[in-house]
Amino acid sequence: MRVGPADQTEGEGTGKDDAADGPTASHAGAMISALFLLVFAIAVIVPWTVADSARQNTYAEANALVEASWLAGGLPPADAAAIRGALRDYTQFVADEEWRTLKQGDLDRRGWQRLDALRATLTRLRLDDEDQQSARDGVVSQLQTVYAARRQRAVDADASLPGGVLILTVFTAVLVMIFPVASGARPSGWTWAPYALLTVTLGVGVYLVFAINHTFSGPLGVDPTAFTSALQQLRQIP
């Protein structure tokens, strides 16, 4: 007896979709992978952008300190020495002491106090001519840049991913890892190699998300290189 096209269609429609590579499993696996990639991209790109901006901001702040020190040379000798010493002390304070506070997501209040004291000193200076007044105005202008960069540094230090994004990153990574086995795949022999590679890759990805989450801490955090370099330049200014 021949089986007609209608009978073939009916037979195919009643088959069970229980294979590890069946349509349902393939579609679900693709959707889970897409969800993980979406969450992973958000969890990496956003903190990476913040860290890159924060790194550039530290160089802008450090450069303003160096420029302020050069401009202070136009002040009376005693005042110039005092201003340059205060700038060096602030720079070293940020590079050494304040960076430990930054790793905890905050700024040290003593940094603000040092800048305020320096600005008050500049305001009280008694100047003899327009050149000295111009030099002081230049130093004050650079200090304004330092203030702005420092405020931005406070924002960057407090920036981090929402907890839900971190949880979702871990959850989707676990789903991607266990889904092949849960859908019926049974790796054996050399087929364990790509599965192990998948697991390692997911682990590295999740580690990267947590490593870059905080701007000034962790192996990928912004370091005080800008300020240590600026400190060397400040010490070389005669």
Buried (B, 14 or more C-beta within 10 A) or exposed (E): EEEEEEEEEEEEEEEEEEBBEBEEBBEBBEEBBEBBEEBBEBBBEBBEEBBEBBBBBBBBBBBBBBBBBBBBBBBBEEBBEBBBEBBBBBBBBBBEEBBEBBBEBEBBEEBBEBBEEBBEEBEEBEBEEEEBBEBBEBBBEBBEBBBBBBEBBBEBBEBBBEEEBBEBBBEBBEBBBEBBEEBEBEEEEEEEEEBEEEBEEBEEBBEBBBBBBBBBBBEBBBEBEBBBBBBEBBEEBE
